[in-house]
Amino acid sequence: MNTRRPQRFTLSIGDVARRTGLATSALRFYEEKALIESIRTPGNQRCYTRDVIRRVSFIRAAQRVGLSLEEIRAVLDDLPAGRTPTREDWDRLARRWTPWLDERIAALERLRDKLSSCIGCGCLSLDTCALYNPDDAAGRLGPGPRYLLGDSLRVTSPRVGIHTDAE
């Protein structure tokens, strides 16, 4: 947080809250986490430059796709200080996240496609688990819903005598 005199074109915390749809407490939290920065008036009130609205909108969009505040801060740290980010700045940030978002989309598609069948969690509570996860083969891959996480295993079930490709 800066304690310099506010610039001519600054917004109060209430103005930013109204423009972004966030509570003022959320803006203070974002500032505490070094995601945004305020300027202090001589009366010690927070005010923000207009580029904060774009940053807050970016933060909210990034959170909606599942990015942590630490991941968001790491990317925002690459934005220029003291000026509104350009289209090129935002394009550069978007390219950094494309591989991560592609993997997230693939994981969600796997979840959607396999939601009604055995999810490979090893619980053996569904009737179909004997087919998709015989003898808890997914358990050998580690904890959690292994097949939804993208693991696959060619298993042979001695109990049913079949080979299956678990995906």
Phi, psi and chi 1 to 4 in degrees:
 res  aa     phi    psi   chi1   chi2   chi3   chi4
   1 MET       -  129.1  143.2  179.9   36.4      -
   2 ASN   -87.3  151.9  -75.8  -31.4      -      -
   3 THR  -116.2   19.0   54.7      -      -      -
   4 ARG   -75.6  167.2   59.4 -171.2  162.9  109.2
   5 ARG   -63.1  141.2  -82.9 -170.2   88.2   68.8
   6 PRO   -65.6  147.8   19.8  -26.9      -      -
   7 GLN   -75.7  166.3  -63.1  174.4   -9.1      -
   8 ARG   -62.2  -38.0 -177.6  173.0  166.3 -146.5
   9 PHE  -106.6   65.4  -62.0  104.7      -      -
  10 THR  -113.1  163.3   58.6      -      -      -
  11 LEU  -120.5  145.9  -58.5  166.3      -      -
  12 SER   -73.4  166.7   70.9      -      -      -
  13 ILE   -62.7  -35.7 -168.6  168.4      -      -
  14 GLY   -64.8  -39.7      -      -      -      -
  15 ASP   -62.4  -45.5  -68.6  -24.3      -      -
  16 VAL   -65.0  -39.8  174.7      -      -      -
  17 ALA   -61.2  -45.2      -      -      -      -
  18 ARG   -64.2  -41.9  -81.7 -173.3  -69.3  -76.6
  19 ARG   -69.8  -31.1  -67.7  -76.4  -55.2  -87.8
  20 THR  -100.9  -14.5   61.8      -      -      -
  21 GLY    80.0   12.5      -      -      -      -
  22 LEU  -101.3  154.7  -76.5  179.7      -      -
  23 ALA   -73.6  153.8      -      -      -      -
  24 THR   -61.6  -31.8   56.2      -      -      -
  25 SER   -63.6  -35.3   58.6      -      -      -
  26 ALA   -66.9  -39.3      -      -      -      -
  27 LEU   -64.2  -41.4  -66.8  170.6      -      -
  28 ARG   -64.3  -38.4  -71.9 -171.0  -67.7  -85.8
  29 PHE   -62.7  -46.2  176.6   75.3      -      -
  30 TYR   -59.6  -37.9  -75.3  171.2      -      -
  31 GLU   -68.0  -41.5 -172.0  173.9  -19.6      -
  32 GLU   -60.2  -34.6  179.9 -175.9  -50.2      -
  33 LYS   -87.0    7.8  -62.9  -64.5 -177.6 -176.6
  34 ALA    63.2   31.5      -      -      -      -
  35 LEU   -89.5  -31.4  -65.3  165.0      -      -
  36 ILE  -134.0  167.3   61.8  174.3      -      -
  37 GLU  -134.2  140.4 -174.1  176.7  -62.0      -
  38 SER  -111.3  166.1   70.3      -      -      -
  39 ILE  -114.1  141.3  -59.0  166.6      -      -
  40 ARG   -98.0  136.7  -67.1  -61.8 -174.7  140.5
  41 THR   -77.7  167.7   67.7      -      -      -
  42 PRO   -56.9  -25.3  -27.5   36.0      -      -
  43 GLY   -89.2   11.3      -      -      -      -
  44 ASN    67.9   25.4 -155.4   30.8      -      -
  45 GLN   -91.6  146.6  -66.4  176.9  -40.1      -
  46 ARG   -75.6  140.1  -74.2  177.9  169.5   87.7
  47 CYS  -143.1  156.6   59.3      -      -      -
  48 TYR  -128.6  148.5  -61.0   90.9      -      -
  49 THR   -78.1  159.2   55.5      -      -      -
  50 ARG   -61.1  -27.3  -68.2 -175.1  146.3  -31.5
  51 ASP   -65.0  -15.7   65.0  -62.7      -      -
  52 VAL   -64.1  -33.0  165.8      -      -      -
  53 ILE   -60.4  -43.8  -67.4  171.6      -      -
  54 ARG   -66.4  -41.4 -167.6  170.1  -70.9  163.7
  55 ARG   -61.4  -45.8  -79.0  179.1  173.9  -96.8
  56 VAL   -63.1  -41.3  169.2      -      -      -
  57 SER   -61.8  -40.8  -62.0      -      -      -
  58 PHE   -63.0  -44.6 -180.0   77.6      -      -
  59 ILE   -59.7  -46.2  -66.3  164.7      -      -
  60 ARG   -64.2  -40.5  -67.5 -173.2   72.1 -165.0
  61 ALA   -65.7  -41.5      -      -      -      -
  62 ALA   -65.2  -38.5      -      -      -      -
  63 GLN   -65.2  -36.0  -74.9 -179.7  -60.2      -
  64 ARG   -63.8  -28.3  -74.7 -167.8   62.5  147.4
  65 VAL   -93.5    6.4  -62.3      -      -      -
  66 GLY    98.4   10.5      -      -      -      -
  67 LEU   -78.3  142.8  -68.1  163.4      -      -
  68 SER   -78.7  162.3   70.5      -      -      -
  69 LEU   -62.8  -32.0  -69.0  179.2      -      -
  70 GLU   -66.2  -42.1  -67.9   77.7   27.2      -
  71 GLU   -65.3  -40.0  -69.2  167.2  -39.8      -
  72 ILE   -65.4  -44.7  -64.8  166.9      -      -
  73 ARG   -61.7  -40.4 -177.1  179.8   39.8 -110.8
  74 ALA   -59.0  -38.9      -      -      -      -
  75 VAL   -75.1  -43.8  171.3      -      -      -
  76 LEU   -63.9  -28.0  -72.6  175.0      -      -
  77 ASP   -62.7  -21.0  -75.6  -13.0      -      -
  78 ASP   -82.3   -9.3  -74.4  -13.0      -      -
  79 LEU   -76.7  151.8  -72.6  177.7      -      -
  80 PRO   -68.7  141.8   25.3  -33.1      -      -
  81 ALA   -85.9  143.0      -      -      -      -
  82 GLY    83.6    3.3      -      -      -      -
  83 ARG  -148.9  157.0   71.7  166.9  169.7   82.9
  84 THR   -69.6  132.9  -58.9      -      -      -
  85 PRO   -60.9  143.5  -21.2   31.9      -      -
  86 THR   -88.2  172.4   63.9      -      -      -
  87 ARG   -58.7  -38.7 -179.5  178.2  -51.7  -84.8
  88 GLU   -63.8  -38.7  -67.9   77.3   22.1      -
  89 ASP   -60.4  -47.5  -65.8  -33.1      -      -
  90 TRP   -67.1  -38.5  -68.9  114.4      -      -
  91 ASP   -61.5  -40.9  -74.6  -15.1      -      -
  92 ARG   -62.1  -42.3 -177.2  172.4   34.2   84.2
  93 LEU   -65.1  -41.9  -64.5 -176.8      -      -
  94 ALA   -62.2  -40.1      -      -      -      -
  95 ARG   -63.4  -33.6  -77.4 -168.4  -56.0  -86.3
  96 ARG   -63.9  -33.7  -87.1 -178.8   66.7 -178.5
  97 TRP   -91.8  -10.6  -79.6   -9.2      -      -
  98 THR   -56.3  -48.6  -61.6      -      -      -
  99 PRO   -61.3  -41.2  -20.3   30.4      -      -
 100 TRP   -63.1  -45.1 -176.4   88.1      -      -
 101 LEU   -65.0  -38.7  -71.4  170.8      -      -
 102 ASP   -59.9  -42.2  -71.5  -16.6      -      -
 103 GLU   -66.8  -39.7  176.3   51.4   37.7      -
 104 ARG   -62.3  -43.0  177.0   99.7  176.3  163.9
 105 ILE   -62.6  -44.2  -70.2  165.8      -      -
 106 ALA   -61.1  -41.3      -      -      -      -
 107 ALA   -64.9  -40.5      -      -      -      -
 108 LEU   -66.8  -37.6  -71.9  169.6      -      -
 109 GLU   -65.6  -40.0  -72.7  173.6  -18.0      -
 110 ARG   -61.6  -42.6  -75.1 -169.1  -57.6  -87.8
 111 LEU   -61.4  -47.4  174.3   61.5      -      -
 112 ARG   -59.4  -45.9  178.7 -159.6   62.3 -147.5
 113 ASP   -72.3  -24.9  -65.1  -15.3      -      -
 114 LYS  -114.4    9.1  -65.0 -177.9  179.6 -171.9
 115 LEU   -60.2  -35.7 -161.7   54.5      -      -
 116 SER   -90.2   -5.6   63.7      -      -      -
 117 SER  -107.4 -176.2   65.9      -      -      -
 118 CYS   -60.5  133.0  174.9      -      -      -
 119 ILE   -97.6    9.3   61.2  171.8      -      -
 120 GLY    71.2   30.1      -      -      -      -
 121 CYS   -86.7  -13.3   63.5      -      -      -
 122 GLY    87.8    7.4      -      -      -      -
 123 CYS   -77.1  -23.4   69.4      -      -      -
 124 LEU    55.6   27.4  -58.5  175.1      -      -
 125 SER   -93.2  -14.6   62.9      -      -      -
 126 LEU   -99.1  147.3  -61.9  173.7      -      -
 127 ASP   -57.9  -33.1  -67.7  -23.1      -      -
 128 THR   -80.1   -7.3   58.9      -      -      -
 129 CYS   -60.4  -31.5  -79.8      -      -      -
 130 ALA   -63.1  -24.1      -      -      -      -
 131 LEU   -90.0  -43.6  -64.1  174.9      -      -
 132 TYR   -87.7  -24.3  -70.6  105.5      -      -
 133 ASN  -142.0   57.6 -169.9   20.7      -      -
 134 PRO   -61.4  138.0   19.8  -27.9      -      -
 135 ASP    53.0   31.4  -60.1  -40.8      -      -
 136 ASP    54.4   44.4 -167.7   19.5      -      -
 137 ALA   -59.0  -33.7      -      -      -      -
 138 ALA   -64.5  -27.5      -      -      -      -
 139 GLY   -61.6  -26.6      -      -      -      -
 140 ARG   -72.2  -15.7  -67.6 -168.1  -59.8  -91.5
 141 LEU   -86.2  -13.6  -61.9  170.8      -      -
 142 GLY   128.9 -179.6      -      -      -      -
 143 PRO   -76.4  159.9   28.7  -34.6      -      -
 144 GLY    89.6 -177.8      -      -      -      -
 145 PRO   -77.7   80.8   29.8  -34.8      -      -
 146 ARG   -56.7  -42.7  -58.0  -44.1  -48.8  169.3
 147 TYR   -70.9  -35.0  -58.8  150.0      -      -
 148 LEU   -69.1  -27.6  -76.7  179.3      -      -
 149 LEU   -78.3   -3.5  -65.6  172.8      -      -
 150 GLY   104.0   -1.4      -      -      -      -
 151 ASP   -72.4  152.6  -68.7  -15.0      -      -
 152 SER  -139.4  156.0   63.8      -      -      -
 153 LEU  -154.4  131.0  176.6   69.7      -      -
 154 ARG   -89.1  117.6  179.7  150.5  178.8   88.1
 155 VAL  -120.7  151.1  -63.8      -      -      -
 156 THR  -117.1  124.9  -57.9      -      -      -
 157 SER   -99.2  114.0  173.3      -      -      -
 158 PRO   -65.3  -27.3   16.0  -21.6      -      -
 159 ARG   -68.1  -43.1 -168.5  174.2   50.3 -172.3
 160 VAL  -107.4   -7.4  -69.1      -      -      -
 161 GLY    64.4   34.2      -      -      -      -
 162 ILE  -125.1  158.3   58.7  169.7      -      -
 163 HIS  -103.3  136.1  -64.0  -72.5      -      -
 164 THR  -133.9  149.7   60.0      -      -      -
 165 ASP  -101.3  108.7  -77.9  -40.9      -      -
 166 ALA   -87.2  125.6      -      -      -      -
 167 GLU  -125.8      -  -62.0 -177.8   33.9      -
